[in-house]
Structure formats: C-alpha cells, structure tokens
C-alpha cells in the first residue's frame, strides 16, 4: 500500500458537513497539539491496518468491523480527535492564505463517538491510500503548468546564479513515499 500524504480532502459529517483538508497546515497543527510527527502516526496506523487485513482478510461487515476495532485499539482517542481537528480547517475571507480552525478540539470530540470513531478513522486511512482527487490537484489559486509558463512577470531561476539557502535538489516525493512504504513493510 502506498501512502500519499499530499492534497487529500475528505467530506465528513460532524456538526454539519465538513471537509477535512490534509495539507502542511494540518500536519503542523497536529504535531503542535500531539507532540508526534503526523507521518509517523499515519505510518503506525497503516501498519496496524495491514495487520488487521491479514488477520481478517474477508470483506464482510463483521470482518470490516473487527478490522476497524483493531485499528482504533492501536491509537488513543485523543489522537483520533487531534487528527480530525487538525484537518478541520478552512481558508476564508479576503486572506485565503490564512487557515482558520472553526471548531475546538473539545467540540470535535462531541461529534466523534464510539459508533463513528471507527468509520471516521478508516475513511481517513482510505482517503490517504487513494491519494488526492483531480479536484484536489486542480485547486483554485494554484497555477497550472500552462498558466505558469504564460506568466512573464514571474522570476525565473538563472542556472548560472548560485543560491544561498534553500535546496534545489533533495528528497523527491517518490523517495518520501517509498521510505514510508519501506518502513511499513519492515
């Protein structure tokens, strides 16, 4: 199973229909309240889910319930609440670059109960396994390649100029995803 930790959006029902957005703001907010790296928690959840799938390989309601129970028993309820809270943010107003968390963690906790904690967590894991949808990739405000090439005012990097700071090379997305998958398999 490949983990795609970028651009995942998930519709859920809490106090009303909400969209959970999994992006860097989500990961940072989660890490600040949880004190753990988001991708470490996600990797641990996938490991537990893999164990459950091996133990209950059938796709029956009973087997799926047992899988869900196994996954939820492997993580604290505060972790489930923190994942949902961190992802439950919006970008509103004139400054669409500012993330706003419309609900407190306690309020999120009011809408997550035993009956819906399992399906909610399994939806999050399924969404990550599937990766971003076409709509998630084509978000408003994100320039498409053709539009970017037309933008003549945009500065371009002169390859003969050395930059200070930052990285022009580094770990690729495939390397990151491969390391997460390798970590799970090992």
N, C-alpha and C positions, 0 to 999 in steps of 0.2 A: 504494500500500500504506500503510495506517495503522498506526502504532506505538502500542501500548497498554502503557506501561511500569508498569502498576499491577496488583497482585494475580495475577501469573502463577505457577503451580505446575506442575512438570514431574516425572513419575516417570522415573527413570533407574536403570540397573544399574551400580554401581561395585563396591565390595567386597561389597555386598548391595544390595537395592532401597532407593534413597534418593529423597527428594522434594527437588527444588531449589525454593527459595522465592525469588521475586524481589520484594523489597519495599525500603523505605528502608534497612533494615539491610544488605541485600545491596549496594545501591549504595554506601553509606558504606564498608563493608569492602573492596569492590573498589577504590574510589578511594584508600583509605589504602595499599593494597599496590601498586597500579598507578601511582598518580600521574597519572591521567587521569580525566576525568568519565565515568561509566558511560554516560550517554546519548549522549555524543559517540562513544564506541566502538561502541555499538549502532547509531547512525546511519551510521557508516562501514561497518559490516558490512552493513547493508541496502543501501547504495549499491553495494557490491561484489556483493551477491547480485542486485541489479537488473541490473547489467552482465552477470553470468553468465546470467541468464534471457534476456536479449536475444541473447547470443551462442549459447546452446544452448536454443532455445525448446521442443524436444521433451520429452515426459515419459517418456523411455525410461531404463532403468537406466544405460546408457552416458552419456547426456546429464546425468542427475542426478549421476553420479559426477564428471563434468567440472565441473559447477556447484559441487559441494562442494569439489573441489580448488581451484577459482578463489577461493572464499570463504576457505578456510583459508590460502591463499598470501597473502592480504591482511591477515593478522593474525598476530602472533607466537604461538608455542605457550605462552609464559608468560601471554599474555592469555587464551587458552582455559582454561588451568589456573586462573587467577585468577577468571574468571567462574564456573566450576564450583565452586571452593572457596567463594567469597563467597556463592553461593546455597545451598550445602550446610550450612545451619544449622537448628537445631531450637529449640523452646521447650519446656523440660521442668521437672519438679519442681514445687514449690509456687509458685514465682515464674514464671509463664508469660510474663512480660513481658521476661525476660532471654534473649537469644539466645545459643546455645551452638554453637560450631563443633566437631563431633565428630572431624573429620579435619584433619590438617595439609595445607598445600599440597603438600608432598612426597608424602604418602600419596595425595592425589587424583591426583597425577602418575603414580603406579604403575598406576592403573587406566585412564588415558587413553593409548591407544597410537595409532599411525598408522591402524590399521584402524577404531577407533571415534571418533577425534577429529572426523572429518568428519561422520558422522551425529549425533554429540552436539551439535556446534555448530549444525547445521541444525535439530535438534529445538528448540534454544533459540530460534532465529530464528522458526521456525514457531509456537512457543508464544506469542511476543510478538505475532506478526501476528494470531493468533486472539484474543488477549486472555484475560481471566480467565473461568473456567467459572462456572456457577451455584454450585458448591460453594465456589469460591474467594471469591465475593462473600458467601456466607452462612456465613462462618467462625464457629465457636463463640466466644463472648465479644464479638462485635460486635453491638451492639444494632440491631435492625431499626427502621425508622421508627415502626411502630405501638408497639413496646415503648418507644421513647424518649419518645413522646408520653404514655404512661401513667406515666412516671417523674415523679411530682410533686415529689420531693426535688431533682431536677436544677435547678440555677440557670438562669434564662433571661436573655437579654440585654435590658435595658431600652433601647429605641432612643433615649430622651431622655438617656441617660448616655453621655458621651464616654469612649472607652477610650484609655489610654496604651499605646503599643506594640502590636505585632501588626497584623494587617491584616484589615479587614472586607471589603475589596474587593481585587482583584488579578487576576492572570492566571488564567483558567479552564483546566480540563483540556483543553477543546477548543482553546484558544489554544496551549497547550503542544504538543499532538499536531499541530496544524496547522503550527506552526513547524518541527517535526521533519520532517514530510512535505514542507514547502516547501523546507527545507534539502536534502533528498534530491533533489527534483526539479530544483533549481537547480544 
